[in-house]
Amino acid sequence: MASFDKILVNNQLHVTKDPSKPEILGRGPATIRGAAYQQGPNLQGTDSAFPNIWATTMVGPLANSDSPPPIIPGALSACGLVNNSPYSLAVLGDAAIFDNCDVNLDVVAGRHVKTGGFVWAQGDVYAYCGRHRLSNKKDLPFDMEHPTKSGWRLRHVCLEGPEIGVYIHGKGKGGVLELPDYWRGLVKQETITVQLTPIGGPYILFVEKIEDNKVYIGSNVDYDVEYNYLLHASRFDDDLIVEYEGTSRGDYPGGNEGYSFSFENDNMERLVKEVIEERLNQMEKNNGE
């Protein structure tokens, strides 16, 4: 086997067992000098990092003792995230992946993760430095510095209910309350409910009718009354089946696509079963006495 200190290629480098024709690298006067083609498989880094051929290009940990460790100072250190240096691969500039990207361990992003398809995770998905956990109902709130108490924080969580619903609220005045235009295609008009609270006095307010995306409001006075309003409605795609026969969520007759379940969900299900069993046992015991 020949050994060289350095190899300088003034045109193109082709590493292949077959006659290569990488047309995109140019030919004749259009040849892109300095370009290279490798038929693969191509292995870089530690020679024993891969047990067999896993891909066209395989990159393992650096194995060259002449090189200093490949450290990227401060890489993804925001939010206290662990710097995974030394890295086997570093890319400066945007990277485009045109097919699937399979990740065996974690994906850590310093900013946004954008995709034209789905994001599938065998584990959990966190955002906002861990404050938002996708599968955990308890971690679906907004969490912020307290607006009036120094050294405190403020957290709210999602409401639960037997529907896929939306709401709006605000202040109004007069006999007609116009609903958002997008409600025409979002909610079932027959499910709209209205709560009105008069401002400035004990006026009587009532809903005369809901028509053409408007709420017509009547009162016991002949002048416009200011009021607070709260409206709820079910969405057109509300197909939630609240109660169903079964022993696990896998028995849900509508299918579970679009739903996620967390540890808290499983834990609550277990606790409910324990409480029910305890009460049934107590009832049997009382009946026996």
C-alpha positions in Angstrom: 0.0 0.0 0.0 1.5 3.3 -1.0 2.0 6.0 1.6 2.1 9.8 1.0 2.7 12.7 3.3 0.3 14.9 1.3 -1.7 14.5 -1.9 -2.6 17.6 -3.9 -5.4 17.2 -6.5 -5.5 20.2 -8.9 -8.8 19.1 -10.6 -11.2 16.7 -9.1 -10.9 13.7 -6.8 -13.0 10.6 -7.7 -12.9 7.6 -5.3 -14.9 4.8 -7.0 -14.5 1.3 -8.2 -16.6 2.1 -11.3 -16.2 4.7 -14.0 -17.7 7.7 -12.3 -19.9 10.3 -14.1 -21.0 12.9 -11.5 -22.5 15.3 -14.0 -23.3 17.9 -11.4 -19.6 18.4 -10.8 -19.2 19.6 -14.4 -17.2 18.3 -17.4 -14.8 19.8 -19.8 -14.6 23.6 -19.4 -17.4 23.5 -16.9 -15.5 21.3 -14.5 -15.7 22.5 -10.9 -12.1 22.3 -9.7 -11.6 21.3 -6.1 -14.7 19.1 -6.1 -14.7 15.5 -5.0 -16.8 12.4 -5.6 -16.9 9.3 -3.4 -18.9 6.3 -4.3 -19.0 5.2 -0.6 -19.4 3.9 1.9 -17.3 6.6 3.5 -16.1 6.3 7.1 -14.7 9.2 9.1 -13.5 9.3 12.7 -12.9 6.2 14.8 -12.5 3.2 12.6 -14.5 0.9 15.0 -17.4 3.3 15.7 -19.8 1.4 13.5 -20.3 -2.4 13.7 -21.2 -2.6 10.0 -22.3 -0.4 7.1 -25.0 1.9 8.4 -25.0 4.6 5.7 -23.2 6.0 2.7 -21.3 8.4 5.0 -20.6 7.5 8.6 -19.1 10.0 11.0 -17.7 8.8 14.3 -15.8 10.5 17.2 -12.4 12.0 16.3 -9.6 9.4 16.5 -6.6 11.5 15.5 -4.2 11.9 18.5 -2.5 14.8 16.8 -5.6 16.9 16.9 -6.9 18.9 20.0 -10.3 17.9 21.2 -13.1 19.3 19.0 -14.8 21.5 21.6 -17.4 24.2 20.6 -17.4 26.6 23.6 -20.8 27.7 24.7 -22.6 25.5 22.2 -26.4 25.5 23.0 -25.7 26.6 26.5 -28.9 28.7 26.8 -31.3 27.5 29.5 -28.5 25.5 31.1 -28.6 22.9 28.4 -25.7 20.4 28.4 -22.9 21.1 25.9 -22.4 17.8 24.2 -18.9 18.5 23.0 -16.8 16.8 21.7 -18.9 16.7 18.5 -18.5 14.4 15.6 -20.1 16.7 13.1 -20.4 20.5 13.0 -22.2 22.5 10.3 -22.0 26.3 9.8 -24.8 27.7 7.7 -28.2 26.3 7.0 -28.6 22.5 6.5 -31.4 21.0 4.4 -32.7 17.4 4.9 -35.0 16.4 2.1 -36.2 13.1 3.5 -36.7 11.7 7.0 -34.4 12.5 9.9 -34.2 9.8 12.5 -32.7 10.7 15.9 -31.9 8.0 18.4 -31.4 10.2 21.4 -32.3 13.9 22.1 -32.8 16.8 19.8 -31.6 20.1 21.4 -32.4 23.3 19.6 -31.1 26.8 20.5 -34.1 28.4 18.8 -36.9 27.0 16.7 -37.6 23.6 15.2 -39.5 23.9 11.9 -40.6 21.0 9.7 -42.8 20.6 6.6 -44.0 17.2 8.0 -44.7 15.6 11.3 -42.5 15.5 14.5 -42.6 12.1 16.0 -41.1 11.6 19.5 -40.8 8.3 21.4 -40.0 10.4 24.4 -41.3 13.9 25.4 -41.2 17.3 23.8 -40.1 20.3 25.8 -40.0 24.0 25.0 -39.2 27.3 26.8 -36.3 25.8 28.6 -38.3 22.9 30.0 -41.3 25.0 31.2 -43.6 23.6 28.5 -44.0 19.8 28.3 -46.2 18.8 25.4 -47.6 15.6 26.8 -48.1 16.9 30.4 -51.4 18.7 31.0 -49.9 20.2 34.1 -47.0 21.7 32.0 -49.3 23.2 29.3 -49.7 26.6 31.0 -48.1 29.9 30.5 -45.5 30.5 33.2 -44.2 34.0 33.7 -42.7 36.5 36.2 -45.4 37.7 38.6 -46.6 41.1 37.4 -47.1 42.6 40.9 -45.0 40.5 43.4 -41.3 40.6 43.1 -39.6 37.2 43.5 -42.8 35.3 42.6 -44.1 33.6 39.5 -47.5 33.2 37.9 -48.8 30.0 36.3 -52.2 29.2 34.8 -53.3 25.8 33.3 -55.8 24.7 30.7 -59.4 24.3 31.5 -61.1 20.9 31.0 -64.5 20.2 29.6 -66.7 17.7 27.7 -66.3 19.4 24.4 -63.9 20.9 21.8 -64.9 24.4 22.4 -63.9 28.1 22.0 -64.8 31.3 23.8 -64.6 35.0 23.5 -65.1 37.8 26.0 -65.0 41.5 26.2 -67.1 44.7 26.7 -70.0 45.7 24.5 -72.7 48.4 24.3 -76.0 48.5 22.5 -78.4 46.0 21.1 -76.1 44.1 18.7 -73.0 42.2 19.5 -71.1 41.2 16.3 -69.2 37.9 16.5 -65.7 37.4 14.9 -66.2 36.6 11.2 -64.2 33.4 11.5 -66.8 32.0 13.9 -69.0 31.4 10.8 -66.7 28.6 9.8 -65.5 27.6 13.2 -68.4 27.0 15.5 -71.9 25.6 15.5 -74.3 28.5 15.9 -76.8 26.4 17.9 -74.2 25.8 20.6 -73.5 29.4 21.3 -74.2 30.4 24.9 -74.1 34.0 26.1 -73.5 35.5 29.5 -74.1 39.2 30.0 -73.2 41.4 33.0 -74.5 45.0 32.9 -72.2 47.8 33.9 -73.4 50.8 35.9 -76.6 49.5 37.3 -78.9 46.5 37.9 -80.2 46.5 34.3 -82.0 43.5 32.9 -80.2 42.2 29.8 -81.3 39.2 27.7 -80.6 37.5 24.4 -83.4 38.1 21.8 -81.8 35.9 19.1 -78.5 34.8 17.6 -78.6 35.3 13.8 -76.2 36.0 11.0 -73.2 35.8 13.3 -74.7 38.5 15.6 -76.1 38.4 19.1 -79.2 40.6 19.5 -79.5 41.9 23.0 -82.6 43.3 24.7 -82.9 45.3 27.9 -85.5 46.9 30.3 -84.4 50.4 29.3 -84.7 52.4 26.1 -81.0 53.4 25.9 -77.8 51.6 25.2 -76.4 49.7 28.2 -72.7 48.9 28.5 -72.0 45.3 29.5 -69.3 42.6 29.9 -69.9 39.5 27.7 -68.7 35.9 27.7 -69.6 33.5 24.9 -68.8 29.8 24.5 -69.4 27.6 21.5 -68.6 24.1 20.2 -66.4 23.8 17.1 -67.7 22.2 14.0 -65.1 19.4 14.4 -66.2 18.6 17.9 -66.4 14.8 17.7 -65.5 14.1 21.3 -67.2 11.1 22.9 -67.3 11.9 26.6 -68.3 8.6 28.0 -67.7 5.2 26.4 -67.6 1.6 27.4 -64.2 0.1 27.8 -61.4 -0.7 30.2 -58.6 1.4 28.7 -58.3 4.5 26.4 -57.6 2.0 23.6 -61.3 1.2 23.6 -62.2 4.8 22.7 -64.6 4.4 19.7 -63.5 7.6 18.0 -59.8 6.6 17.8 -57.0 8.3 19.6 -55.3 10.1 16.7 -54.7 13.7 17.7 -54.8 13.0 21.4 -51.7 12.7 23.7 -51.6 11.1 27.1 -49.1 11.8 29.8 -47.8 10.1 33.0 -50.3 12.3 34.9 -53.1 10.9 32.9 -52.1 7.3 33.6 -51.4 8.1 37.2 -54.9 9.7 37.6 -56.5 6.7 36.0 -54.8 4.5 38.4 -55.8 6.6 41.4 -59.4 6.7 40.3 -59.4 2.9 40.0 -57.9 2.6 43.5 -60.5 4.9 45.0 -63.4 3.1 43.3 -62.1 -0.3 44.4 -61.7 1.0 48.0 -65.2 2.3 48.1 -66.7 -0.8 46.6 -64.8 -2.9 49.2 -66.1 -0.6 52.0 -69.7 -0.9 50.7 -69.4 -4.8 50.7 -67.9 -4.7 54.2 -70.8 -2.5 55.5 -73.4 -4.7 53.8 -71.8 -7.7 55.4 -72.1 -6.2 58.8 
